[in-house]
Amino acid sequence: MTEVKAQLKYLRASARKVRQVADLIRGKSVKQANETLKFAAKAPRWPLQKLLQSARANAKHNFGLDTETLVVKEIRVDEGPTLKRFMPRAFGRAAPIRKRMSHISLVLSAQNLKVKDQKSK
């Protein structure tokens, strides 16, 4: 089986929030995943949709695969670096703000569709 990989690094969204959207498409076909992301109500859907299209283009251009048979085999969301900022508060204090980032790895796999004959009963 051929595997196609695509990565997105330093996405300015927390890994926890991106994982919620990534869980929606894990194991689905590329077409189903694209439709699911189109109607997802979370902000990280746009970068994930773009990453999915990139992986699909990689499969078609680099490997000559049929994009209709591709399945999301693996999608992994890891934490990236954190930007540390401070917000001024009352009485001269400062409160920390952590601006988190994510690294996303996507692996598509070509699935051979073999349908068994159901009429043999």
C-alpha positions as CSV (number, residue, x, y, z in Angstrom):
1,M,0.0,0.0,0.0
2,T,1.2,3.5,-0.9
3,E,1.2,6.1,1.8
4,V,1.2,9.8,1.1
5,K,2.3,12.3,3.8
6,A,1.7,16.0,4.4
7,Q,2.6,18.2,7.3
8,L,1.5,21.5,8.7
9,K,3.8,23.0,11.3
10,Y,3.5,26.0,13.6
11,L,-0.3,26.4,13.3
12,R,-1.4,29.1,15.7
13,A,-4.0,27.0,17.4
14,S,-3.8,24.9,20.5
15,A,-3.3,21.2,19.9
16,R,-6.3,20.4,22.1
17,K,-8.7,22.4,19.8
18,V,-7.2,21.0,16.6
19,R,-7.5,17.4,17.9
20,Q,-11.3,17.9,18.2
21,V,-11.5,18.6,14.5
22,A,-8.9,16.0,13.6
23,D,-10.9,13.3,15.3
24,L,-13.8,14.0,13.0
25,I,-11.9,12.9,9.8
26,R,-9.7,10.0,11.1
27,G,-10.4,6.8,9.1
28,K,-12.7,8.5,6.5
29,S,-12.2,8.7,2.8
30,V,-10.8,11.9,1.5
31,K,-14.2,12.8,0.0
32,Q,-16.0,12.2,3.2
33,A,-13.4,14.0,5.2
34,N,-13.6,17.0,3.0
35,E,-17.4,17.2,3.4
36,T,-17.1,16.8,7.1
37,L,-14.6,19.6,7.4
38,K,-16.7,21.8,5.2
39,F,-19.5,21.8,7.8
40,A,-17.5,21.6,11.0
41,A,-18.2,24.5,13.3
42,K,-14.6,24.9,14.6
43,A,-12.0,27.3,13.4
44,P,-9.1,24.8,12.8
45,R,-11.2,23.3,10.0
46,W,-9.7,25.7,7.4
47,P,-6.0,24.7,8.0
48,L,-7.0,21.0,8.1
49,Q,-9.0,21.3,4.9
50,K,-6.0,22.9,3.2
51,L,-3.7,20.2,4.6
52,L,-6.0,17.5,3.3
53,Q,-6.0,19.1,-0.2
54,S,-2.2,19.3,-0.1
55,A,-1.9,15.6,0.7
56,R,-4.4,14.8,-2.0
57,A,-2.4,16.8,-4.5
58,N,0.8,15.0,-3.4
59,A,-0.8,11.7,-4.1
60,K,-2.0,12.7,-7.5
61,H,1.2,14.5,-8.6
62,N,4.0,12.6,-6.9
63,F,2.6,9.1,-7.0
64,G,0.0,9.1,-9.7
65,L,-2.7,7.7,-7.4
66,D,-6.4,7.8,-7.9
67,T,-7.7,10.3,-5.4
68,E,-11.1,8.6,-5.1
69,T,-9.6,5.6,-3.3
70,L,-7.6,7.6,-0.7
71,V,-8.4,7.2,3.0
72,V,-7.1,9.2,6.0
73,K,-5.0,6.5,7.6
74,E,-3.4,8.6,10.3
75,I,-3.7,12.2,11.5
76,R,-1.6,13.2,14.5
77,V,-1.7,16.6,16.2
78,D,1.3,17.4,18.4
79,E,2.1,20.5,20.4
80,G,4.4,23.1,18.9
81,P,6.3,25.8,20.7
82,T,4.5,28.2,23.0
83,L,4.7,32.0,22.8
84,K,4.9,33.5,26.2
85,R,3.3,36.9,26.7
86,F,2.1,38.9,29.7
87,M,-1.1,40.8,30.3
88,P,-1.0,43.8,32.7
89,R,-3.4,43.4,35.6
90,A,-4.5,45.5,38.5
91,F,-2.0,46.8,41.2
92,G,1.0,46.4,38.9
93,R,0.8,42.7,38.5
94,A,1.2,40.7,35.3
95,A,-0.7,37.6,34.2
96,P,0.9,35.1,31.8
97,I,-0.6,34.4,28.4
98,R,0.4,31.3,26.6
99,K,-0.1,31.4,22.8
100,R,0.0,27.8,21.8
101,M,1.0,26.2,18.4
102,S,0.4,22.8,16.8
103,H,2.2,20.5,14.4
104,I,-0.1,18.3,12.3
105,S,0.9,15.1,10.4
106,L,-1.5,13.6,7.9
107,V,-1.0,10.2,6.2
108,L,-3.3,9.1,3.4
109,S,-3.4,5.5,2.2
110,A,-4.7,4.0,-1.0
111,Q,-7.5,1.6,-0.3
112,N,-8.3,-1.2,-2.6
113,L,-12.0,-1.4,-2.8
114,K,-13.1,-5.1,-3.0
115,V,-16.8,-5.7,-2.6
116,K,-17.9,-9.2,-1.9
117,D,-21.0,-10.5,-3.7
118,Q,-23.9,-10.4,-1.4
119,K,-26.3,-12.4,-3.6
120,S,-24.7,-15.8,-2.9
121,K,-27.2,-16.6,-0.1
